[in-house]
């Protein structure tokens, strides 16, 4: 039986990857609100190469979730896929918790456009994805 949660999570990772490819290729919609801010300036300016690297990482997350759920066949041993999925879930929950400064639920800087979006969308999405990836990994252990 196909796991709807795994399909949705895989789709979300693919969509996030596509957005990063769009930004890496020069697209600008939404980009300004995707980077934390300090003193009304971006905390860093991501290069096209680093943005593309994030797109690749997100695409690999989609592949990992799909492999963990058995939606695709993987040549990687099932035990590795499961443990990598657990690590991904942990990383996503850690991103939701944050760095206690610029990102996550417990950030100190809260009055910027990024901070408001992080509280309303980015951190909750990371938490939901983390829980969902954990669910997929537990439900499909080999």
Buried (B, 14 or more C-beta within 10 A) or exposed (E): EEBEBBBBBBEBBBEBBEBBBBBBEEEEEEBEBBBBBEEEEBBEEBEEEEBBBBBEEBBBBBBBBBBBBBBEEBEEEBEEBBBBBBEBBEBBBEBBBBEEEBBBBEBEBEEBEBBEBBBEEBBEBBBBBBBBBBBBBEEBBE
